[in-house]
Amino acid sequence: MNRKVLFTMLLAGTLGACASNGPLTGADRDNHGCIPSAGTTWSQVKQACLQPWEAGIRLNKTAQTDGAQFAAYVILSADGTQAEVFTKDGTQVLTRSFTQDGPQWSGKKMLLKRLPAAWELYENGTLTYQAEQAQ
């Protein structure tokens, strides 16, 4: 009898030690219901949770560095009047205007240009990201 009681207590203690008190993956919803651990974030221009790298236009860094390379992603509103830019530093919504070179979207510190053969993103007047358009 003592062996059975001892075995049961040992088994219960072992199983109890295995319990995880940490949060469940995917249970980290934000105010909009997006799941950051799954890579989803809220898009102001789409009014939906999305993964920018799946839904957006990828722009690559123009300057090559030895460290990690981060891309920027652009999401356009359905009517094209707004562009939301996702970078490692956060997001910014830009407003469209037209120039002789074509449409461009501007905001506080960013300017996004859609040229005939490329997308260009300027930060504080410096070209920092770009992407060639598929023909």
N, C-alpha and C positions, 0 to 999 in steps of 0.2 A: 504494500500500500504506500509506503513512504517513497518508493521509487517512482510510482505513478504520479504522486503529488509533486515530487521534486522535478520530474520530467515535464509536467504540465506548467509549472512555474517557470522553468528554464525556457520552454518554448514560448510562453507568453511574453517573457522579458525580451527574448530575441526578436520576436515579431514586432513588439512595441518599439524597439530601437530602430527598426527599419522605416518607421513612419516618417514621412516628410512633412514638415510644417511650412515649407516654402509655397509661394503662390504657384498655381497651375499655369503652364504655358498656354497662352491664348486667353487667359482670364483677365488680361490687363487692358480693358477697354477704356478709351478716353471719353471726353464729353460728347463726342459725336457718334460713339459706338465703334470707332475704328480700333483695330488691334495692332498696336505698335510692334509687338513681338513677331507678328506675321508680316511686318513690313508695310502695313497699310497706314495711310495718313489722310487727313481730311483735305479735300480740294475745294477751295472757295469758288472757283469758276465752274466746276462740275457739280458742286453741292452733293458730293458723294465721297465715300472712302475708296481709295485706290492705291495701287503701288506705282509710283511715278515711273519706274523703269519699265513697267509693262504698258502703261497707258500713254506715256509721253514721248517726245522727240528727244533723243539723246544728243547732247552737245559735249564734245571732248575738250579738255584743257588745251590751250594753245601752247603754253610753255611746259616743256618736259622737265620734271624734277626727279631726283633719285628716290624720293619717298613714295608714299601711296598716291595714286592718281584718282582724283574724284571727278565724276561727270556732273553736268547739270542736266535737268530734264524740264521740258517745256510742255505744258498742257494748255491747249487753246479752248476757249469757251465755244459753245455750239455756233454762235454767230460770228466768232472771230474777233470780237471787239476787245476781248481781254486775253492776256497770256499770263499764266501762273508759272513762275520759275522756281524750281526746287534746286537748291545747292546745299552743300554740307553746312553752310551757315544759316540756313532757314529758307523761308519762302517769301516771294514778293509777287504781288499782282500788278501787272503793267497794263496800260491803256493804249489802244491802237490809234495811230494817225497815219496819214499817207504822205510820201515824199516822191520826188522824181525817180528815186531808186526803187521804190516799191513800199509796201507797208512796213511800219515799224511800231513797236510797242515800247512805251517809256514809263518809268517810275522814279522813285526817289534817287537811287544811285545806279540804276540799270537801264540799258537800252538794248532792245532786241531787234535785229534787222532780218527781214526775209528777203534775200537777194535771189536773182534768177537761178543761181547754182549752189547757194549755201545759206545757212543760218549763222548769224553772228551775234554773240552776246558781249556787250561792253559793260564793265563795272568801273564807275568813276572815270569814264572816258577811255579806258584801256580795253582792248580786245582780249578777253580772257577765255572764252569758249567758242567753239564753232563746229559745224557739221555740214558735210556736203549733202545736198538733196539727191534722192534717187531720181534718175531720169525716166 
